[in-house]
Amino acid sequence: MAFTLTLLEKKVRQTRFEINSGNKDREYPLSYYENEISNFFTLLRYTKLDDGYMPIGLGKIQSNKITISKDSLSIVIEGPESILKILSESLKTPGSTFEIT
């Protein structure tokens, strides 16, 4: 079984997603985005870690750990491109201009 799962393992492109005062909606505080990010990964049933989130079960095969760095002015999220694109779309508001790098 372990050999089979090793063959299914897929290398995913790691990207970076940053929310700061320049690209977030001015109507919402940074704490709003922190809460929405937490809710997003909870709905996907990711396990919360000290510095981010980890997928459970078979999600580990196609997705790596999500790392989140926070300070008073920004939130930086690093992880699989596919997950961060979905997160970006779910956080998008008329006043925000998010980019995934």
C-alpha positions, 0 to 999 in steps of 0.5 A: 500500500505504501508503494502505491501511495508513493507512486500517486504522490504528485509534485505540486507547485508551491506559491506565496500569497500575501495580504497587506494594507496595500492589497486588502479591502480598506473596509475590513481589518486584518483580523477579518482575513485571519478569521476567514483563513482559519474558517477556510482551512477548517472547512477543508478539514486541515489540521491546525499547527503552530505555524499553519495547517496540514491536510489529513488523509489522502489530502497529504498525497497531493497537497503539502503543508500550508505555512502562515506567517503573521505580523501586525501589517501582513499575513503571508501564506505559503502552500500549494498553488491550487489551494491558494487560488481557491483561498484568494477567490474566497477572500476577494472583495470589490476593494481588494487586489490579491495576487499569488506569486 
